Amino acid sequence: MKMQAVIALLGLALGPSAFAATAPTTTSTSDVSTWQKLKDGPVSLSLLHETGSSNKKGDFNGYSTLNIAYVGYKFNDNNSIKLENRFTTDTSRDKKGEEKTTSAYWARHVFSYTRSNILTEAENGVGLSATLEGRYYSAHEEKASRKQQGFGRISANFAKTFGKLALSNTLYYANINRISNIGGVADSYIYGVFVQSYSFTDKLSLGVTEELFQDFRPGKNAKGKKGEVQDFLVTVELGYQFTSDFSGWVSTSTSIMTSHDGSTFIDSWHKNLNYNIGVSYTAF
């Protein structure tokens, strides 16, 4: 199912005749040269597909798919822009395992500018880059559930390698464009993503990611509480680089701490594990 999804994505990108049955042909030198020029040029295109399960207290209650197309432009080694278009499907199931509802929609569109090499490991001992982005939720489902149209966000990424061990820490601040100004609706958040990755070979790697989230909500909600959300999510991922352009991974994740549950740690965090499998392809 996952490979079929990748083939479908490639078909959308390359055209309806990309995978049509044809007689064997010979690739001309000019074709190779043109494709290589695209790869070496300033424009980039990559596709991602991921399918994941949704579990709660040990019960499987649905699954979702994530499909992203990234189109970028690199002005030089230090400045680049990128457009992200994300399409998702969500399917929920009841306790008997029967499908309840399925929804499919464009989840978000993100435009970003990145300034790379503010600091470099070679000269400064640590790498630093910064990103400015604007996010827009076009789907009614996303707007309604989040009570927002999108937000502006700034982030800074610090990276350091120690042989086969790579560390990456990204700090975010977002200012939210709220649909409703009533109390209890978030108007901003801070977010930290901390990644540790170890490369067993040049193809096989294992990564652990910790995500810390805190939003801020002026006023109080209908229950007389601020309702601010804190969350601590942990993900373990095994990745494999099949070629320089094609990679895949399997992962599992769960929240181990969250707000308003009266406990330091979530009692059933080990029963709420979600499982994902994904692939990524860089066209050029």
C-alpha positions as CSV (number, residue, x, y, z in Angstrom):
1,M,0.0,0.0,0.0
2,K,2.8,2.4,0.9
3,M,4.7,1.8,-2.4
4,Q,1.5,2.2,-4.4
5,A,1.1,5.6,-2.7
6,V,4.6,6.6,-3.7
7,I,4.0,5.5,-7.3
8,A,0.7,7.5,-7.3
9,L,2.5,10.6,-6.1
10,L,5.2,10.2,-8.7
11,G,2.5,9.7,-11.4
12,L,1.0,13.1,-10.3
13,A,4.4,14.8,-10.5
14,L,5.6,13.2,-13.7
15,G,2.3,13.0,-15.6
16,P,-0.3,10.3,-16.5
17,S,1.9,8.6,-19.0
18,A,4.9,8.2,-16.6
19,F,4.2,4.5,-15.8
20,A,2.5,3.5,-19.0
21,A,3.6,0.2,-20.5
22,T,6.0,0.8,-23.4
23,A,8.6,-1.0,-25.3
24,P,12.1,-0.7,-23.9
25,T,13.8,2.5,-25.0
26,T,17.2,3.9,-24.8
27,T,17.9,7.0,-22.7
28,S,19.7,9.6,-24.8
29,T,22.7,11.6,-23.5
30,S,20.6,14.8,-23.8
31,D,17.9,13.4,-21.6
32,V,20.4,12.5,-18.9
33,S,22.0,15.9,-19.3
34,T,18.7,17.7,-18.9
35,W,17.7,15.7,-15.8
36,Q,21.2,16.3,-14.3
37,K,20.8,20.0,-14.9
38,L,17.5,20.0,-13.0
39,K,19.2,18.2,-10.1
40,D,22.1,20.7,-10.1
41,G,19.8,23.7,-10.6
42,P,18.2,26.0,-8.0
43,V,14.7,24.4,-8.1
44,S,13.9,21.4,-6.0
45,L,10.9,19.0,-5.8
46,S,10.4,16.3,-3.2
47,L,7.5,14.1,-2.3
48,L,6.6,12.4,1.0
49,H,4.1,9.8,2.0
50,E,3.4,8.4,5.5
51,T,0.7,6.1,6.8
52,G,0.1,5.9,10.5
53,S,-2.2,4.2,13.0
54,S,-4.1,5.9,15.8
55,N,-4.3,4.0,19.1
56,K,-5.8,4.8,22.5
57,K,-5.3,2.7,25.6
58,G,-4.3,-0.3,23.5
59,D,-7.3,-0.1,21.1
60,F,-6.8,0.6,17.4
61,N,-9.3,3.4,16.5
62,G,-8.2,4.4,13.0
63,Y,-5.4,5.4,10.7
64,S,-4.3,8.4,8.6
65,T,-2.2,9.2,5.6
66,L,0.0,12.1,5.1
67,N,1.1,13.3,1.6
68,I,3.4,16.3,1.1
69,A,4.9,18.0,-2.0
70,Y,7.8,20.4,-1.4
71,V,8.8,22.8,-4.1
72,G,11.9,24.9,-3.3
73,Y,14.2,27.5,-4.8
74,K,17.8,28.0,-3.7
75,F,19.2,31.5,-4.4
76,N,22.6,30.6,-3.1
77,D,24.2,28.4,-0.4
78,N,22.8,30.7,2.4
79,N,19.3,31.7,1.2
80,S,16.3,29.5,0.0
81,I,12.6,29.5,-0.1
82,K,10.1,26.6,0.0
83,L,6.4,25.9,-0.5
84,E,4.8,22.9,1.2
85,N,1.4,21.6,0.2
86,R,0.0,18.9,2.6
87,F,-2.9,16.6,1.8
88,T,-4.2,14.2,4.5
89,T,-6.8,11.5,5.0
90,D,-8.2,10.4,8.3
91,T,-10.2,7.2,8.9
92,S,-11.7,6.4,12.3
93,R,-13.0,3.0,13.4
94,D,-15.3,1.8,16.2
95,K,-14.6,-0.8,18.8
96,K,-15.7,-3.6,16.5
97,G,-13.1,-2.5,13.9
98,E,-15.6,-1.2,11.5
99,E,-15.0,2.0,9.6
100,K,-16.9,5.0,11.0
101,T,-15.8,8.1,9.0
102,T,-13.2,9.0,6.4
103,S,-12.2,12.5,5.5
104,A,-9.7,13.8,3.0
105,Y,-8.6,17.4,2.7
106,W,-5.8,19.8,2.0
107,A,-4.5,20.2,5.5
108,R,-2.1,23.1,5.1
109,H,0.0,25.3,2.9
110,V,3.3,26.7,4.2
111,F,5.6,29.2,2.6
112,S,9.1,29.6,4.2
113,Y,12.4,31.4,3.9
114,T,15.5,29.9,5.4
115,R,18.8,31.6,6.1
116,S,21.5,28.9,6.3
117,N,25.1,28.9,7.6
118,I,24.6,31.7,10.1
119,L,27.1,29.6,12.0
120,T,28.9,26.6,10.7
121,E,30.5,23.6,12.5
122,A,33.8,24.1,10.6
123,E,34.2,27.6,11.8
124,N,32.1,27.9,14.9
125,G,31.8,24.4,16.2
126,V,28.0,24.3,15.8
127,G,25.7,24.9,12.8
128,L,22.9,27.5,13.0
129,S,20.1,28.3,10.6
130,A,16.9,30.3,10.9
131,T,13.5,30.1,9.2
132,L,10.6,32.4,8.8
133,E,7.3,30.8,7.7
134,G,3.7,31.5,7.1
135,R,1.1,28.7,7.5
136,Y,-2.4,28.7,6.1
137,Y,-5.1,26.1,6.8
138,S,-7.4,25.9,3.8
139,A,-9.6,23.0,4.9
140,H,-12.7,23.8,7.0
141,E,-11.9,20.7,9.2
142,E,-8.5,22.2,10.2
143,K,-9.8,25.7,10.8
144,A,-12.8,24.4,12.9
145,S,-10.7,22.1,15.1
146,R,-7.9,24.5,15.6
147,K,-10.0,27.7,15.8
148,Q,-7.4,29.4,13.6
149,Q,-6.7,30.3,10.0
150,G,-2.9,29.8,10.4
151,F,0.0,31.5,11.9
152,G,3.4,33.1,11.4
153,R,6.4,31.3,12.9
154,I,10.1,31.9,13.4
155,S,12.6,29.2,14.3
156,A,16.3,28.6,14.9
157,N,18.1,25.3,14.4
158,F,21.3,24.3,16.1
159,A,23.1,21.2,14.7
160,K,26.2,19.3,15.8
161,T,27.8,16.0,14.8
162,F,30.1,13.7,16.8
163,G,31.2,11.1,14.3
164,K,28.2,8.9,13.6
165,L,26.0,10.7,16.2
166,A,24.1,13.8,15.0
167,L,22.3,16.3,17.2
168,S,19.7,18.8,16.0
169,N,17.7,21.2,18.2
170,T,15.1,23.5,16.8
171,L,13.2,26.2,18.8
172,Y,10.0,27.7,17.5
173,Y,7.8,30.7,18.4
174,A,4.4,31.1,16.6
175,N,1.9,34.0,16.5
176,I,-1.5,32.5,15.7
177,N,-4.2,34.1,13.5
178,R,-7.3,33.1,15.6
179,I,-10.7,32.8,14.1
180,S,-12.3,33.4,17.5
181,N,-11.2,36.0,20.0
182,I,-13.1,34.4,22.9
183,G,-11.1,33.4,26.0
184,G,-9.4,30.1,26.0
185,V,-8.3,30.1,22.3
186,A,-4.6,30.0,21.9
187,D,-2.9,33.1,20.4
188,S,0.7,31.9,20.4
189,Y,2.9,29.0,21.3
190,I,6.5,27.9,21.9
191,Y,7.8,24.5,20.6
192,G,11.1,22.6,20.9
193,V,12.2,19.7,18.8
194,F,15.3,17.8,19.9
195,V,16.7,15.0,17.7
196,Q,19.5,12.5,18.3
197,S,20.4,10.3,15.3
198,Y,23.0,7.6,15.1
199,S,24.2,6.2,11.7
200,F,25.1,2.6,11.8
201,T,26.1,2.7,8.1
202,D,25.8,5.3,5.4
203,K,22.3,3.9,4.8
204,L,20.9,2.7,8.1
205,S,20.1,5.1,11.0
206,L,18.2,5.2,14.3
207,G,16.7,8.4,15.6
208,V,15.0,9.6,18.8
209,T,13.0,12.8,18.9
210,E,11.6,14.7,21.8
211,E,9.0,17.4,21.2
212,L,8.0,19.9,23.9
213,F,4.9,22.1,23.3
214,Q,3.3,25.0,25.3
215,D,0.6,27.3,24.0
216,F,-0.7,30.5,25.6
217,R,-4.4,31.5,25.8
218,P,-5.6,34.9,26.9
219,G,-8.7,34.9,29.1
220,K,-10.6,31.8,30.2
221,N,-12.8,29.3,28.4
222,A,-16.5,28.5,29.0
223,K,-15.5,26.4,32.0
224,G,-13.7,29.3,33.6
225,K,-10.2,27.9,32.9
226,K,-7.3,29.1,30.7
227,G,-7.0,25.6,29.2
228,E,-3.4,26.1,28.1
229,V,-1.9,22.9,26.5
230,Q,1.4,21.4,27.4
231,D,2.6,18.2,25.7
232,F,5.8,16.0,25.6
233,L,5.9,13.7,22.6
234,V,8.6,11.0,22.1
235,T,9.3,9.3,18.7
236,V,11.7,6.5,17.8
237,E,12.5,6.1,14.1
238,L,14.5,3.6,12.1
239,G,15.4,4.9,8.7
240,Y,17.0,3.5,5.5
241,Q,18.5,5.4,2.6
242,F,17.8,3.1,-0.4
243,T,19.4,5.5,-2.9
244,S,20.5,9.1,-2.8
245,D,17.0,10.2,-3.8
246,F,14.8,7.6,-2.1
247,S,14.5,6.8,1.6
248,G,12.0,5.0,3.9
249,W,11.4,4.7,7.6
250,V,9.3,3.1,10.3
251,S,8.5,4.8,13.6
252,T,6.5,4.7,16.8
253,S,5.5,7.7,19.0
254,T,3.5,8.5,22.1
255,S,2.8,11.4,24.4
256,I,4.3,10.7,27.9
257,M,3.3,13.9,29.5
258,T,0.4,16.2,28.9
259,S,-1.6,18.9,30.6
260,H,-4.8,18.7,32.7
261,D,-4.6,15.0,33.4
262,G,-3.6,15.3,37.1
263,S,-0.5,13.1,36.7
264,T,3.2,13.8,36.1
265,F,3.3,11.1,33.4
266,I,0.4,9.7,31.4
267,D,-0.5,6.4,33.0
268,S,-1.2,4.5,29.8
269,W,1.4,6.2,27.6
270,H,2.8,2.7,26.5
271,K,-0.7,1.7,25.4
272,N,-1.1,4.8,23.2
273,L,1.7,4.1,20.9
274,N,1.1,5.1,17.3
275,Y,2.9,3.3,14.4
276,N,4.0,4.9,11.1
277,I,5.7,3.9,7.9
278,G,6.8,6.4,5.3
279,V,8.8,7.0,2.2
280,S,10.4,10.1,0.7
281,Y,11.6,10.8,-2.9
282,T,13.6,13.7,-4.1
283,A,13.0,14.3,-7.8
284,F,15.5,17.1,-8.2
